[in-house]
Amino acid sequence: MNAATATVHRTATSVRYHETDQMGVVHHSNYIRWFELGRTEMMKAHGFDYAALERDGCLLAVVDVGLRYLAPARFGEEVTIDSWIAEVERVRVRFEYLVRRVDAAATPLCRGHTLLASVDRALVPRRLPEAVRARMVALQGSGPAAR
């Protein structure tokens, strides 16, 4: 991994039958679930404890999500979810994702993002705790290019 992709975290999963639609491909809603899986695994791998953040009153609410489908994934295929922090602001953090098929070409299947805002229990925006923000800034970088 080079410096530009040093902050990318890779999570592996397989396509389960219940994630597919009548056409035999992964239903679009499951990519958002895979983004969540990639993001939470990345955070855990870097020592972030979502439960502790929430106990301390800092909730990270998804305020925007977007995705672009590049190729279909099918039942039984192995996929990876590359996740990285693309931007950190005072209140918001943007994660980006690249889902690929595990094959010789590492075929890109979907590229997307989630934008999370730090809110309190009343859902009022609040600044990210400075220690959390600083750690996220340290992880910030660009991700892999989809071929």
ABEGO torsion letter per residue (X at the ends): XBAAAAABBBBBBBBBAAABBAAGBBBAAAAAAAAAAAAAAAAAAAGBBAAAAAAAGBBBBBABBBBBBABBBBBGBBBBBBBBBABBBAABBBBBBBBBBBBAAGBBABBBBBBBBBBBAAGBBBBBBAAAAAAAAAABBBBBBBX
